[in-house]
Amino acid sequence: MNLNFSFFTFQAFSRRSHLQRHMKHLHALDSDGTWKCKECDHVAPSKGGLKVHVAQFHRHERPFLCTECGLTFKTTANLKIHIMRHTVSNTLYNDHQSTYSTNHPGI
């Protein structure tokens, strides 16, 4: 007897069709190997991609924290852009302060 296994739950199925039904309903894996969101029409190429989609767009998770100001972001890319703004802002402020100090001795 050949068994068909779900490598996500380690369950065995006697028929391939039962495994396919299990994969589709429990794990959202479609027959073409893509992962479909149960809440919208989004299709992800991997289970991890689907988890990220659900966390960001349906649960509105913002796990990436700016340690300088405490704002949170959905993606590392958005956090990096935000951090660059801090860097540019601090550089401009420091440049302005040093110019002001040099042009105004005694202050």
ZIWOBEL-V186724 format. One record per residue. PHI is phi in whole degrees, -180 to 180 (* if undefined). Layout:
phi
PHI
PHI
This chain:
phi
*
-89
-111
-110
-108
-93
-79
-90
-117
61
-89
-108
-129
-75
-121
-62
-64
-69
-63
-62
-64
-58
-64
-70
-83
-88
-109
63
-88
-88
-64
-89
85
-103
-108
-105
-71
-80
-103
-154
-90
-65
-123
-115
-79
-146
-64
-62
-63
-68
-62
-63
-57
-63
-63
-80
-102
-111
-100
56
-73
-133
-82
-101
-102
-83
-75
-82
-126
89
-68
-118
-137
-75
-130
-67
-62
-65
-64
-62
-62
-62
-63
-61
-63
-60
-62
-64
-61
-65
-65
-62
-63
-65
-62
-64
-63
-69
-65
-63
-66
-71
-81
-129
-62
89
-103
